């Protein structure tokens, strides 16, 4: 049992029953929290924390942070949670050190995963799809642990070396066409699982933004500059600056590096990442290439355009966010779907028409109206297919048709929304 003191689950379940008055909701919340603790989290003898994504025997840098977000809400008063989180932070630092271009890792160098891909594979790498957000999440996690618990032992020499590695990769990937060593090809697969042009990806021009081969869905980008992931990079570069100034005060050049990257990316988003929509006004594009092409859509995975307030890029009251939100939650977004039991965002990663619980949770967490939050919770309750757990995606008319029976990230996003409605909010924890 990785966390023996679980009183926080029982007490929060009781408050959920009181605030929301729905027995099934409280039971599903408790089951999802226990499921993640008991089936995905492994604290190694070294004290490092390895977290399985669920039904795939590997750890994603992105998923592992999203899987522990609800535990961050209770971390200040629970030393076991704090130790688990710090162990995860140190594990991530170690894994980025193995390969900063990889998105998912094996627990040991056992050669499992996609070793046949045409790229520079390491036996501890499960998959080497380069995604900007995979390098954002370790910075975000370490920062949130500090701000919520006051614990700082994650900021050691290895962490600073990770920051240097990330900044070096990002400086290269600002100039992907001319400087990047990264190539990725997968044989005998769907087009979204590989990169075009002999593994280089579709053509791009310099924008100041960071190139990304793949989205948080692990699908290939259509255009190389993924706007929500660049937004996330802007945010965590701000965190990195604060971390370096506080814990590595002599590293002035690295601070300058963080500031320059942040400013370059932000200017690129402003110059290339917006679109004047005839119906919705000024909105953000999902992807651009710096050559005049823009892709207008949003995906259920995070970071997404819908998640801008959650990743702390814009307040939800921002006019351009509200315009973008209205576009995303309309049929103008090619991945917005409606059915008898649910309506919400899906993904090109799953069958056409399928809706993602993660997308619904993000919609609820960014909603200003409590009625909208409760309606989304009701959708999630009615579409669990009797399992008491969330899935990757489901058919909104036939929720028994779903993908991924065991998907911890979706379970924990559901829990975060339930906690939000019951009054347990990440923003409140950070203020305190």
LOKOLZA-877229 format. One record per residue (C-alpha): x, y, z; residue in one letter. Coordinates in Angstrom, 3 decimals, m for minus. Each point is the difference from the previous one (the first is absolute). Layout:
<recs>
          X          Y          Z   domar
          X          Y          Z       A
...
</recs>
This chain:
<recs>
          X          Y          Z   domar
      0.000      0.000      0.000       X
      1.792      3.151     m1.203       X
     m2.127      2.356      2.105       X
     m1.080     m1.545      3.325       X
     m1.628      3.154      1.394       X
     m3.059      0.291     m2.221       X
     m2.229      1.981      2.320       X
      0.007      2.782     m2.612       X
     m1.946     m2.250     m2.390       X
     m2.668     m0.834      2.564       X
     m0.359      3.601      1.213       X
     m0.198      1.402     m3.533       X
     m2.530     m2.701     m0.943       X
     m2.199      1.067      2.908       X
      0.215      3.639     m1.051       X
     m0.878     m0.979     m3.589       X
     m3.095     m1.806      1.269       X
     m0.972      3.091      1.969       X
      0.728      2.594     m2.711       X
     m1.227     m1.886     m3.076       X
     m2.391     m2.522      1.570       X
      0.573     m2.790     m2.489       X
      0.895     m3.421      1.373       X
      1.240     m1.469     m3.296       X
      2.202      3.032     m0.612       X
      1.616     m0.332      3.424       X
      0.546     m3.736     m0.502       X
      1.583      0.511     m3.426       X
      2.269      2.722      1.362       X
      1.180     m2.274      2.805       X
      0.488     m2.934     m2.370       X
      2.028      2.051     m2.488       X
      2.252      1.421      2.722       X
      0.624     m3.443      1.495       X
      0.503     m1.521     m3.455       X
      2.826      2.392     m0.841       X
      1.700     m0.498      3.356       X
     m0.266     m3.792     m0.071       X
      0.581     m0.830     m3.658       X
      2.263      2.617     m1.575       X
      2.404      1.458      2.584       X
      3.163     m1.873      0.962       X
      2.523      1.423      2.438       X
      3.372     m1.582     m0.744       X
      2.537     m1.036      2.643       X
      1.976      3.110     m1.008       X
     m2.967      2.188      0.973       X
     m0.749      0.950     m3.598       X
     m3.612     m0.318     m1.161       X
     m0.902     m1.779     m3.226       X
     m3.598      0.435     m1.204       X
     m1.611     m2.245     m2.597       X
     m2.408      1.719     m2.386       X
     m2.451     m2.881      0.424       X
     m0.446     m2.796     m2.507       X
      3.400      0.689     m1.625       X
      3.018     m1.083      2.109       X
      1.873      3.309     m0.306       X
      0.170      3.447      1.575       X
     m0.769      3.125     m2.008       X
      1.608      3.224      1.257       X
     m3.279      1.808     m0.704       X
     m2.486     m2.552      1.301       X
      1.902     m0.626      3.221       X
     m0.387      3.648      1.061       X
     m3.672      0.127     m0.972       X
     m0.565     m3.243      1.928       X
      1.153      1.588      3.275       X
     m1.626      3.442     m0.325       X
     m2.865     m0.775      2.421       X
      2.522     m1.222      2.588       X
      1.745      3.380     m0.187       X
     m3.151      1.543      1.459       X
      0.514     m2.029      3.206       X
      3.795     m0.039      0.033       X
      0.600      2.843      2.455       X
     m1.310     m2.036      2.948       X
      1.176     m3.463     m1.107       X
      3.717     m0.821      0.103       X
     m0.504     m3.323     m1.786       X
     m1.484      1.796     m2.987       X
      2.856      2.503      0.104       X
      2.606     m2.771     m0.094       X
     m1.803     m1.738     m2.859       X
     m0.118      3.245     m1.988       X
      3.656      0.842      0.617       X
      0.884     m3.546     m1.033       X
     m1.929      0.549     m3.228       X
      1.773      3.297     m0.627       X
      3.397     m1.647      0.437       X
     m1.051     m2.930     m2.195       X
     m0.951      2.410     m2.766       X
      3.331      1.795      0.266       X
      1.745     m3.348     m0.387       X
     m2.092     m0.969     m3.031       X
      0.486      3.322     m1.790       X
      3.716     m0.590      0.518       X
     m0.278     m3.265     m1.938       X
     m1.644      1.677     m3.003       X
     m1.641      3.442     m0.078       X
     m1.711     m0.864     m3.307       X
     m1.886     m2.972      1.461       X
     m3.578      0.149      1.249       X
     m0.341     m3.367      1.780       X
      2.378     m2.250      1.924       X
      0.344     m3.531      1.314       X
      0.607     m0.617      3.690       X
      3.359     m1.623     m0.848       X
      2.168     m0.186     m3.145       X
     m1.935     m3.099     m1.099       X
     m0.350      0.854     m3.694       X
     m3.813     m0.013      0.109       X
     m2.097      2.279     m2.179       X
      0.596      1.324     m3.490       X
      3.626     m1.013     m0.438       X
     m0.444     m0.487     m3.765       X
     m0.719      3.694     m0.639       X
      2.522      1.780     m2.214       X
      1.435      2.392      2.593       X
      2.703     m0.144      2.677       X
     m1.637     m2.411      2.433       X
      1.262     m0.852      3.496       X
     m1.081     m3.266      1.716       X
     m1.716      1.970      2.785       X
     m1.998      2.061     m2.503       X
     m3.454     m1.392     m0.779       X
     m0.685      2.595     m2.686       X
      1.997      2.916     m1.418       X
     m2.644      2.350     m1.306       X
      1.260      3.518      0.634       X
     m2.714      2.129      1.610       X
      0.616      3.411      1.573       X
     m2.312     m0.683      2.913       X
      2.059     m3.043      1.062       X
      2.712      2.458      1.063       X
     m2.450      2.534      1.471       X
     m1.646     m2.316      2.499       X
      3.129     m0.850      2.062       X
      0.614      3.723      0.535       X
     m3.648      0.589      0.905       X
     m0.052     m2.884      2.491       X
      3.153      1.085      1.832       X
     m1.316      3.572      0.184       X
     m3.426     m1.034      1.330       X
      1.561     m2.249      2.663       X
      2.018      2.999      1.187       X
     m2.903      2.439     m0.004       X
     m2.499     m2.363      1.640       X
      2.150     m1.839      2.563       X
      3.065      2.196      0.456       X
      2.232     m3.034     m0.698       X
      3.060      0.843     m2.082       X
      2.268     m3.061     m0.072       X
     m1.021     m0.595     m3.611       X
      2.121      3.004     m0.971       X
      3.388     m1.680      0.021       X
      2.890     m0.037     m2.489       X
     m1.759     m2.604     m2.153       X
     m3.082      2.204     m0.314       X
      2.070      2.945     m1.167       X
      1.745     m2.225     m2.535       X
     m3.449     m1.056     m1.258       X
     m0.946      3.656     m0.490       X
      3.189      0.562     m1.996       X
     m0.783     m3.052     m2.130       X
     m3.569      1.143     m0.649       X
      1.073      3.525     m0.922       X
      2.642     m1.366     m2.384       X
     m2.562     m2.210     m1.748       X
     m2.464      2.857     m0.262       X
      2.600      2.345     m1.485       X
      0.742     m2.643     m2.633       X
     m3.688     m0.617     m0.702       X
     m0.597      3.683     m0.653       X
      2.073     m0.757     m3.107       X
     m1.251     m3.506     m0.722       X
      0.572      0.131     m3.759       X
      3.687      0.827      0.239       X
      1.274     m1.120      3.417       X
     m2.042     m2.912      1.317       X
      1.512     m3.488      0.250       X
     m3.432     m1.474      0.707       X
     m1.602     m2.345     m2.509       X
     m2.867     m2.406      0.545       X
     m1.564     m2.617     m2.232       X
     m2.197     m2.971      0.813       X
     m0.547     m2.680     m2.598       X
     m3.352     m1.618     m0.876       X
     m2.142      2.362      2.037       X
     m2.773      2.548     m0.377       X
      1.251      3.370     m1.360       X
     m0.489      1.719      3.377       X
      2.623     m2.282      1.596       X
      2.936      1.139     m2.122       X
      1.584      3.153     m1.398       X
      0.212      0.932     m3.665       X
      3.103      1.072     m1.985       X
      2.181     m2.892      1.175       X
     m0.895      0.644      3.625       X
      0.539      3.778      0.003       X
     m3.704      0.929     m0.020       X
     m1.885      2.442     m2.199       X
      1.909      3.088     m1.065       X
      0.153      3.026      2.303       X
      1.520      3.473      0.042       X
      1.549      1.751      3.002       X
     m2.558      1.659      2.301       X
      1.778      0.161      3.367       X
     m2.278     m2.808      1.211       X
      1.039     m3.560      0.785       X
     m0.507     m2.744     m2.572       X
     m1.808     m3.117      1.184       X
     m0.122     m3.307     m1.837       X
     m3.049     m1.258      1.853       X
     m2.999      1.178      1.987       X
     m0.871     m1.000      3.592       X
     m2.146     m2.688     m1.639       X
      3.226     m1.492     m1.430       X
     m1.371      0.767     m3.485       X
      2.264      1.712     m2.521       X
     m0.459      3.746     m0.383       X
     m1.411      1.097     m3.335       X
      1.968      3.238      0.295       X
      3.115      0.198      2.150       X
     m0.921      2.761      2.437       X
     m2.578     m1.315      2.458       X
     m1.439      3.125      1.610       X
     m1.305     m1.382      3.341       X
      3.299     m1.749      0.687       X
      1.907      3.204     m0.776       X
     m2.334      1.781      2.441       X
      0.906     m2.553      2.652       X
      3.697      0.567     m0.706       X
     m0.460      3.739      0.566       X
     m1.546     m0.734      3.408       X
      2.622     m2.481      1.202       X
      2.852      2.204     m1.197       X
     m1.386      2.566      2.422       X
      0.051     m2.666      2.709       X
      3.555     m0.963     m0.979       X
      1.183      3.597      0.291       X
     m1.393      0.221      3.532       X
      1.517     m3.364      0.941       X
      3.458      0.907     m1.317       X
      0.012      3.432      1.645       X
     m1.012     m1.565      3.344       X
      2.017     m3.226      0.127       X
      2.849      0.571     m2.479       X
      0.604      3.766      0.383       X
      3.461     m0.013     m1.583       X
     m1.330     m1.422     m3.295       X
     m0.699      3.369     m1.617       X
      0.519     m1.224     m3.579       X
     m2.569     m2.760      0.389       X
     m2.527      2.549      1.268       X
      0.660      2.086     m3.119       X
     m0.433     m3.125     m2.115       X
     m3.419     m0.668      1.581       X
     m1.132      3.601     m0.466       X
      1.131      0.117     m3.656       X
     m1.764     m3.260     m0.809       X
     m3.171      1.154      1.753       X
     m0.063      3.313     m1.847       X
      0.769     m1.582     m3.382       X
     m2.787     m2.545      0.370       X
     m2.534      2.543      1.241       X
      0.725      2.313     m2.937       X
     m0.365     m2.942     m2.358       X
     m3.402     m0.909      1.459       X
     m1.175      3.596     m0.340       X
      1.282      0.372     m3.574       X
     m0.919     m3.387     m1.481       X
     m2.427     m1.679      2.392       X
     m3.214      1.992     m0.280       X
     m2.780      0.030     m2.587       X
     m2.827      2.470     m0.601       X
     m2.973     m2.342     m0.243       X
     m3.090      1.372     m1.835       X
     m2.338     m1.417      2.679       X
      1.991     m0.067      3.221       X
      2.374      2.963     m0.399       X
      3.695     m0.271      0.887       X
      0.860     m3.543      1.081       X
      3.142     m2.091      0.383       X
      0.924     m2.523     m2.661       X
      0.954     m3.515      1.086       X
      3.040     m0.412     m2.269       X
      1.892      2.202     m2.458       X
      3.104     m0.428     m2.153       X
      1.324      3.563     m0.329       X
     m0.659     m0.220     m3.736       X
     m3.569      1.269      0.139       X
     m1.826     m3.241      0.811       X
     m2.180     m0.311      3.106       X
     m2.012     m2.900      1.402       X
     m3.203      0.980      1.817       X
     m1.074     m2.693      2.487       X
      0.594     m1.182      3.524       X
      0.832     m3.390      1.447       X
     m1.132     m1.535      3.289       X
      3.530     m0.579      1.287       X
      1.794      2.531      2.205       X
      1.505      2.464     m0.719       X
     m2.832      1.071     m2.240       X
     m1.419      3.361     m0.959       X
     m2.932     m0.663      2.322       X
      2.418     m0.574      2.889       X
      1.682      3.427     m0.200       X
     m1.253      1.078      3.469       X
      1.040     m3.344      1.535       X
      3.558      0.220     m1.306       X
     m0.016      3.619      1.245       X
      0.522      1.634     m3.390       X
     m3.129      2.203     m0.027       X
     m2.818      0.740      2.410       X
     m3.300     m1.510     m1.092       X
     m1.531      3.491     m0.133       X
      2.417      0.981     m2.800       X
     m1.979      1.029     m3.113       X
      2.180     m2.012     m2.393       X
     m0.295     m3.035      2.264       X
     m3.777      0.324      0.097       X
     m0.120      0.355     m3.797       X
      2.221     m3.043     m0.398       X
     m2.076     m1.961      2.517       X
     m3.213      0.737     m1.904       X
      1.642     m1.220     m3.208       X
      1.329     m3.160      1.674       X
     m3.400     m0.889      1.480       X
     m1.786      0.365     m3.308       X
     m0.358     m2.071     m3.138       X
      2.532      2.332     m1.632       X
      2.595     m2.039      1.897       X
      0.315     m3.225     m2.034       X
      0.566     m1.964      3.217       X
     m3.064      1.183      1.898       X
     m2.694     m2.672      0.070       X
     m3.553     m0.296      1.312       X
     m2.116     m3.045      0.825       X
     m2.953     m1.073      2.121       X
      1.908     m0.293      3.273       X
      2.884      2.430     m0.403       X
      1.537      2.790     m2.023       X
      3.601      1.072      0.065       X
      3.467     m0.171     m1.515       X
      1.528     m3.106     m1.513       X
      3.261     m0.585     m1.797       X
      1.359     m1.236     m3.324       X
      1.772     m2.565      2.190       X
     m3.239     m1.938      0.568       X
     m3.011     m0.984     m2.177       X
     m1.997      2.793     m1.623       X
     m2.820      1.197      2.225       X
      1.494     m1.319      3.251       X
      0.196      2.476      2.904       X
      2.813      0.142      2.576       X
     m0.655      0.197      3.769       X
      3.247      1.998      0.261       X
     m1.453      2.603     m2.379       X
     m3.239      0.120      1.994       X
      1.938      0.447      3.239       X
      2.005      2.864     m1.509       X
     m3.226      1.612     m1.216       X
     m1.398     m0.249      3.514       X
      3.131      1.305      1.697       X
      0.079      3.047     m2.288       X
     m3.749      0.723      0.179       X
     m1.198      3.126      1.778       X
     m3.508     m1.353      0.520       X
     m0.596     m2.548      2.765       X
     m2.940     m1.388     m1.972       X
      2.351     m0.908     m2.865       X
      2.364     m1.753      2.424       X
     m2.825     m2.083      1.482       X
     m1.363     m0.881     m3.442       X
      3.427     m1.305     m1.017       X
      0.283     m2.074      3.162       X
     m3.394     m1.504     m0.824       X
      1.215     m0.865     m3.519       X
      3.028     m1.749      1.480       X
     m2.162     m1.940      2.447       X
     m2.310     m1.182     m2.771       X
      2.780     m1.110     m2.351       X
      2.255     m2.178      2.188       X
     m1.553     m3.142     m1.577       X
     m0.642     m1.378      3.485       X
      3.707     m0.262      0.816       X
      0.204      2.759      2.605       X
      3.084      1.319     m1.795       X
      0.820      2.357     m2.861       X
      1.254     m1.098     m3.405       X
      2.100      1.632     m2.698       X
     m3.042      0.647     m2.206       X
     m3.555     m1.222     m0.469       X
     m2.864      0.104     m2.506       X
     m2.501      2.625      1.225       X
     m2.977     m2.164     m1.026       X
      1.464     m3.348      1.054       X
      2.477      0.574      2.878       X
      0.644     m3.731      0.253       X
      2.023      0.573     m3.173       X
      3.155      1.528      1.459       X
      3.769     m0.013     m0.387       X
      2.419     m0.951      2.810       X
     m1.648     m1.713      2.934       X
      2.745      1.170      2.366       X
      1.201      3.571     m0.500       X
      1.190      1.691      3.168       X
      0.332      3.506     m1.463       X
     m3.730      0.083     m0.836       X
     m0.884     m1.307      3.470       X
      1.979      2.747      1.683       X
     m1.324      2.799     m2.205       X
     m3.489     m1.147      1.028       X
      1.111      0.151      3.646       X
      1.427      3.485     m0.455       X
     m3.320      1.243     m1.380       X
     m1.970     m1.636      2.829       X
      2.337      1.601      2.539       X
     m0.354      3.383     m1.731       X
     m3.804     m0.106      0.214       X
      0.212     m1.059      3.659       X
      2.255      2.975      0.791       X
      3.449     m1.629     m0.090       X
      1.809      2.099     m2.601       X
      3.609      0.090     m1.111       X
     m0.116      3.800     m0.211       X
     m1.095      0.238      3.643       X
      2.777     m2.356      1.114       X
      2.585      2.104     m1.829       X
     m1.321      3.207      1.605       X
      0.382     m1.485      3.461       X
</recs>
